[in-house]
Amino acid sequence: MAESSSPLAAPTARAKLHAALTDAGARDAYWASLGRFLRFETSKTDFDKLALAALGPHVGLHNDLILALLKDAQQGAPPEAAAPSAASSAATPMDVDPATGAPPLPRGFAPPLGFFCMS
């Protein structure tokens, strides 16, 4: 069911997924449900139902996107389009975990195994 065999860069993975979703309604439903899921506004079960209906045979491209985003985040290389400008770098600093340099997770948060990828 997977549609690629090697890790992709996040922009490439996003473009492949976007191109595969030729139906505008399915495409909009997928991106909206992914956004709600990542903002913790919907459950994993509800996201899976909506995403599977929108993605059809392209579930592997969703998994490629999530893995590419995680890989990029782990490498600490922000996408070029998201590079901060001089004006935005003066914003209030965010609390970060000194061990990882990442924002802390909510107290008690522990994502279950397979939290982001669908099978």
N, C-alpha and C positions, 0 to 999 in steps of 0.2 A: 504494500500500500504506500510505502514511502516513495517519494518522487525524486529524491536526490541522495547521493552517497557521501558527500563530503560537506564539512561545515561551510556555511556561506557568511559573507559579511551581512550585517543587519540591513543596510539599504538594498542589497541585492535580494535578500530573502523577502523583504517587504514588497519589492517590485514584482518578484515572481508570483507571490501570493495575490497581489492586487490584479495582476494580468490574468491569472487563472480564474478569478471570480468575475466572469464576464457579465453576469446578471447584476445590474445596479442595485436591485433590491436586496439580493443575497449579500452583495459586497457591503452595503450600508449596514445591514443587520449584523454581519460579522464584526465590523470595526466598532459599532456601537456596543455590542455585547462584550467584546474584549475590553473596551474602555470601562464599562460598568464593573466587570469582573476585577480588573486591576485596581479600581478605586474601592473595592470591597463592597459594592452596592448590590451584588448578586452572588449567589452561591456557586460553587464549582459545578454542582449538578445542573443548575439552571443554565450556566454558561455552556456546559457540554451539550445540552439539548439544542440550544440556539445555534451554537457554532457548528455542530454536526449537520444540522439542517441547512445552514448556509454554505458550508464547505463541501459537502458531499464527498467526492473521492479525493479532495485536496487537503485532507487532514495532515498529511505528511508535510505540506508546505507551512502549515501553522506551526508544527513542531520545529521545523527548520528555523522559522522566524524567532520563536521563543529561545531556542538554543543559541542563535546568533546574537540576540540581545544580551543573553547571560554571558556569552563569551566576550562580547565587547565591554560589558560592565566589569567583568573580571580583569580584563586587560587595562582598564582605566582609560581607554581611548574614546573620548566623546565624539559623536558624529560631527562633521564639520559644520553642518547647519545649526547645531546647538551650541557652538562655541560662544562663550559669554563675551559681550561687548564691554568696553571700558565703563559705560554707564551702569550696566547690570552688575558688574563686579563690586560695586559699592553697596550692594544690598546687604541687609542684615544677615550675619552668618547663621547657618543652621547648626543645631546640635549634631555632633557626630560622635560615633564610637571611636575612642582613641586607638583601639586595637586594629580596627579595619578602615577607619576613615569614612565609613558609611553612616547614613542616618540610622539611629537605633530603631529596631522593630518594636511594635507595641508590646507592652508587658504581657507575657503569657502567650505570645504569638508563636506558633510552631506549625508551619505548613506541612501537610501530610505528604508522604512520598508520592510523586507524580502530580504535584500541585499544579504545574503549568501545562505539561504535555498531555495530549490526549492519545489514547491508543485505538 
